[in-house]
Amino acid sequence: MRGFSTYTAGGSTFYGAATDDGMIALSPRFPHWPTLGAAIRAGGLAALQRAAEGRAVTHRQIRFELPLPDACRILCVGVNFPDRNAEYRDGSAQPAHMSLFPRFASSFTGHEQPLIRPPESHMLDYEGEVAIVIGRAGRRIPPGEAYSHIAALTLCNEGTIRDWVRHAKFNVTQGKNWDRSGAMGPWLVPFTDPAQIEEARILTRVNGEVRQDDRLARMLFPIREQIAYISTFMALQPGDVIVTGTPAGAGARLDPPRFLQPGDVVEVEVEGIGILRNRVADEGTP
């Protein structure tokens, strides 16, 4: 099993276990958990995993959807790799505290679905990241206990409309929340081993060309610290998503900048999780 996905088949939406041969639908067996998010909020991932064991594939022709379409709170960590801070060329020192901003589920699409470039701006950029899904509630969580609050990992292309992050003085929310400008998926991988995030390599490719290449261990604010810091000011709840930061190499920071064009294919890959792939399309393109 690769992980748990939300998907559409035959006009109906399911969640289930992703395998090399196709999907094993699990949602019909758990009607009391209508979504994958509901299963996580109930602490049900282990039950889903047991239910998938030995079962046959139910769907092969599918459309991947956002794994957690009902995610209520998605927080993103900005400027979280050493070279990323240097890319700003503003002479600033490494920040003492992490930068945070919200995204909404409507700003993401699923694996193999198009990233949408709006007519208002053609500065659509990519940011490959790992996202963690909280599985156990907590407030003021010590870093040493942070991993026990993670249910699963997934991949994220935290797509950004660059000129819209400068429309106001103090926030980037506008440029980060265009409908379907980013992607998550393809599946949620249950978190079982710190090595899944402490030793993993993250790659972002555009049309096969490697643009971002780094190790999660080089984060300025490791995932343990992210959970501890965020839970200081808000109680984390099962189903909350934290998008943990992108390495250097985004298109806006290249010389000259290289923004995404219709037809471009963006892939985000992390060892042990998989590959998130999306093609770019202009809004309104069939």
C-alpha positions as CSV (number, residue, x, y, z in Angstrom):
1,M,0.0,0.0,0.0
2,R,1.3,3.5,-0.9
3,G,-1.1,5.5,1.2
4,F,-4.7,6.7,1.5
5,S,-6.3,8.8,-1.3
6,T,-9.5,10.6,-2.0
7,Y,-10.6,9.9,-5.6
8,T,-13.5,9.9,-8.0
9,A,-14.5,6.8,-10.1
10,G,-17.7,6.3,-12.1
11,G,-19.1,9.7,-11.0
12,S,-18.8,8.9,-7.2
13,T,-16.2,10.0,-4.7
14,F,-14.4,7.5,-2.5
15,Y,-11.4,7.3,-0.2
16,G,-9.3,4.2,0.0
17,A,-5.9,2.6,-0.1
18,A,-3.7,3.3,-3.1
19,T,-1.7,0.3,-4.4
20,D,0.5,-0.3,-7.5
21,D,-2.5,-1.9,-9.2
22,G,-5.2,0.6,-8.3
23,M,-7.5,1.7,-5.5
24,I,-9.1,-0.3,-2.8
25,A,-12.3,1.6,-1.8
26,L,-12.6,1.8,2.0
27,S,-15.3,4.5,2.4
28,P,-18.2,2.1,1.8
29,R,-17.0,0.1,4.7
30,F,-16.9,3.1,7.1
31,P,-20.0,5.1,6.4
32,H,-19.7,6.7,9.8
33,W,-16.5,8.4,8.4
34,P,-17.8,10.0,5.3
35,T,-14.4,11.5,4.4
36,L,-10.7,10.7,4.9
37,G,-10.6,13.8,7.1
38,A,-13.4,12.4,9.3
39,A,-11.4,9.1,9.7
40,I,-8.3,11.1,10.8
41,R,-10.3,13.2,13.3
42,A,-11.6,9.9,14.7
43,G,-8.1,8.4,14.9
44,G,-9.1,5.8,12.3
45,L,-6.0,5.4,10.0
46,A,-4.9,2.2,11.7
47,A,-8.4,0.8,11.2
48,L,-8.3,1.7,7.5
49,Q,-5.0,0.1,7.2
50,R,-6.2,-3.2,8.7
51,A,-9.3,-3.1,6.5
52,A,-7.2,-2.8,3.3
53,E,-5.1,-5.8,4.1
54,G,-5.8,-8.7,1.7
55,R,-8.6,-6.8,-0.1
56,A,-8.8,-6.7,-3.9
57,V,-8.5,-3.6,-6.0
58,T,-11.9,-2.0,-6.6
59,H,-11.1,0.8,-9.0
60,R,-8.4,1.3,-11.7
61,Q,-9.7,4.2,-13.7
62,I,-9.8,7.1,-11.3
63,R,-9.3,10.8,-10.8
64,F,-7.3,11.8,-7.8
65,E,-8.9,14.5,-5.6
66,L,-7.4,16.6,-2.9
67,P,-6.7,14.1,-0.1
68,L,-8.4,16.2,2.6
69,P,-10.9,18.4,0.8
70,D,-12.6,19.2,4.1
71,A,-9.4,20.4,5.8
72,C,-10.4,23.4,7.9
73,R,-7.0,24.8,8.8
74,I,-3.9,24.8,6.5
75,L,-0.9,26.7,7.8
76,C,2.2,27.2,5.7
77,V,5.8,27.9,6.8
78,G,7.7,30.4,4.7
79,V,11.5,30.9,4.1
80,N,12.5,27.7,5.9
81,F,15.7,26.6,4.2
82,P,19.1,28.4,4.6
83,D,19.5,29.2,0.9
84,R,15.9,30.4,0.6
85,N,16.5,33.3,3.0
86,A,19.6,34.3,0.9
87,E,17.4,34.3,-2.3
88,Y,15.7,37.4,-1.1
89,R,18.9,39.4,-1.4
90,D,17.8,41.9,1.3
91,G,20.7,41.5,3.6
92,S,18.5,40.2,6.4
93,A,19.8,37.7,8.9
94,Q,18.2,34.3,9.5
95,P,14.9,35.0,11.2
96,A,14.5,34.2,14.8
97,H,10.9,33.0,14.4
98,M,9.2,31.2,11.5
99,S,7.0,33.0,9.0
100,L,3.4,31.6,8.8
101,F,0.4,32.2,6.5
102,P,-2.9,30.4,5.9
103,R,-4.1,28.6,2.8
104,F,-7.5,27.3,2.1
105,A,-8.4,23.9,0.6
106,S,-10.0,25.6,-2.4
107,S,-6.5,26.8,-3.4
108,F,-5.3,23.3,-4.0
109,T,-6.1,20.5,-6.5
110,G,-5.3,16.9,-6.7
111,H,-2.5,14.8,-8.3
112,E,-2.6,14.8,-12.1
113,Q,-5.1,17.7,-12.1
114,P,-4.2,21.0,-13.7
115,L,-2.6,23.9,-11.8
116,I,-4.6,26.9,-12.9
117,R,-2.9,30.1,-14.1
118,P,-5.4,33.0,-13.8
119,P,-5.9,35.8,-16.4
120,E,-5.1,38.5,-13.9
121,S,-1.4,37.4,-13.6
122,H,1.0,35.0,-15.4
123,M,3.4,34.9,-12.5
124,L,2.4,31.4,-11.4
125,D,5.3,29.8,-9.5
126,Y,6.0,26.4,-8.0
127,E,7.2,25.5,-4.4
128,G,7.7,21.8,-3.6
129,E,7.1,20.9,0.0
130,V,6.2,18.2,2.5
131,A,2.9,18.6,4.4
132,I,2.1,17.0,7.7
133,V,-1.4,16.1,8.9
134,I,-2.1,16.3,12.6
135,G,-3.6,13.2,14.1
136,R,-3.7,14.1,17.8
137,A,-4.8,17.3,19.4
138,G,-2.5,19.4,21.5
139,R,-1.6,22.8,22.9
140,R,1.9,24.0,23.8
141,I,3.3,20.7,22.6
142,P,7.0,20.2,23.6
143,P,9.3,19.6,20.6
144,G,10.2,16.2,22.0
145,E,6.6,15.1,21.9
146,A,5.7,16.7,18.5
147,Y,6.1,13.6,16.4
148,S,3.4,11.7,18.4
149,H,0.9,14.3,17.1
150,I,1.5,13.5,13.4
151,A,-0.9,11.2,11.6
152,A,0.4,11.3,8.0
153,L,2.6,13.0,5.4
154,T,1.8,14.1,1.9
155,L,3.3,16.2,-0.8
156,C,2.5,19.8,-1.7
157,N,3.2,22.1,-4.6
158,E,2.5,25.4,-2.8
159,G,1.8,27.3,-6.0
160,T,2.0,31.1,-5.8
161,I,0.9,34.1,-7.9
162,R,4.0,36.1,-7.2
163,D,3.0,39.6,-7.9
164,W,-0.2,39.2,-5.8
165,V,1.9,38.4,-2.6
166,R,3.0,42.1,-2.8
167,H,-0.4,43.7,-3.1
168,A,-0.3,44.7,0.6
169,K,2.4,45.6,3.1
170,F,2.1,42.9,5.7
171,N,0.7,39.7,4.2
172,V,1.0,37.3,1.3
173,T,-2.5,35.7,1.6
174,Q,-3.8,37.0,-1.7
175,G,-1.0,35.5,-3.8
176,K,-1.3,32.2,-1.9
177,N,-5.0,31.4,-2.3
178,W,-5.9,31.6,-6.0
179,D,-8.3,28.7,-6.7
180,R,-6.5,25.5,-7.8
181,S,-3.1,27.3,-8.0
182,G,-1.4,24.6,-5.9
183,A,-1.7,20.9,-5.4
184,M,-1.5,18.2,-2.7
185,G,-1.3,14.4,-2.9
186,P,-1.3,11.9,-4.3
187,W,-2.0,10.2,-1.0
188,L,-1.5,10.4,2.8
189,V,1.4,8.2,4.0
190,P,1.0,7.1,7.6
191,F,3.8,8.6,9.7
192,T,5.7,5.8,11.5
193,D,9.4,6.7,11.5
194,P,11.2,10.0,12.1
195,A,13.5,9.1,9.2
196,Q,10.5,9.7,6.9
197,I,11.1,13.4,7.4
198,E,14.6,13.7,9.0
199,E,16.5,11.9,6.2
200,A,14.4,12.5,3.2
201,R,15.4,14.4,0.0
202,I,12.9,16.7,-1.7
203,L,13.1,17.4,-5.5
204,T,11.0,19.7,-7.7
205,R,11.2,19.2,-11.5
206,V,9.7,21.4,-14.2
207,N,9.5,19.5,-17.5
208,G,12.1,17.1,-16.2
209,E,14.5,19.8,-15.2
210,V,15.5,19.7,-11.5
211,R,14.7,23.2,-10.0
212,Q,14.7,22.4,-6.3
213,D,16.9,19.8,-4.6
214,D,17.5,19.7,-0.8
215,R,17.2,17.6,2.4
216,L,14.5,18.1,4.9
217,A,17.1,17.9,7.6
218,R,18.3,21.3,6.5
219,M,15.2,23.2,7.5
220,L,15.8,26.3,9.5
221,F,12.8,25.4,11.7
222,P,12.5,21.6,11.8
223,I,9.1,20.0,11.9
224,R,9.3,19.3,15.6
225,E,9.8,23.1,16.2
226,Q,7.0,24.0,13.8
227,I,4.5,21.9,15.8
228,A,5.7,23.3,19.1
229,Y,5.6,26.9,17.9
230,I,2.2,26.8,16.2
231,S,0.6,24.9,19.1
232,T,1.8,27.7,21.4
233,F,-0.8,30.1,20.0
234,M,-3.5,27.7,18.8
235,A,-4.6,24.3,19.8
236,L,-3.8,21.9,17.0
237,Q,-6.6,19.6,16.0
238,P,-6.7,16.3,14.1
239,G,-7.0,17.0,10.4
240,D,-5.0,20.3,10.6
241,V,-2.3,20.5,7.9
242,I,1.1,22.2,8.2
243,V,3.0,22.8,4.9
244,T,6.5,22.8,6.1
245,G,8.5,25.0,3.7
246,T,10.2,25.0,0.3
247,P,13.9,24.9,-0.7
248,A,15.7,27.4,-2.9
249,G,15.1,27.3,-6.6
250,A,11.6,28.7,-7.1
251,G,11.1,30.3,-10.5
252,A,10.8,33.9,-9.2
253,R,14.3,33.7,-7.7
254,L,16.0,32.5,-10.9
255,D,17.9,35.1,-13.0
256,P,15.9,35.8,-15.1
257,P,12.7,34.6,-13.4
258,R,11.1,31.6,-15.0
259,F,7.4,31.4,-14.3
260,L,5.2,28.4,-15.2
261,Q,3.6,28.3,-18.6
262,P,0.5,26.4,-19.9
263,G,1.6,22.8,-20.7
264,D,4.5,22.8,-18.2
265,V,4.6,19.7,-16.0
266,V,5.7,20.1,-12.4
267,E,6.7,17.2,-10.2
268,V,7.4,17.2,-6.5
269,E,9.1,14.0,-5.2
270,V,10.1,13.0,-1.7
271,E,11.7,9.7,-0.8
272,G,9.2,7.4,0.9
273,I,6.2,9.5,0.0
274,G,6.0,9.5,-3.8
275,I,5.6,11.9,-6.7
276,L,3.0,14.7,-7.0
277,R,2.5,15.6,-10.7
278,N,0.5,18.4,-12.3
279,R,0.3,20.1,-15.7
280,V,-0.3,23.9,-15.9
281,A,-3.3,25.2,-17.7
282,D,-4.8,28.7,-18.2
283,E,-8.1,29.3,-16.4
284,G,-11.0,28.3,-18.7
285,T,-8.9,25.9,-20.8
286,P,-10.8,22.5,-21.2
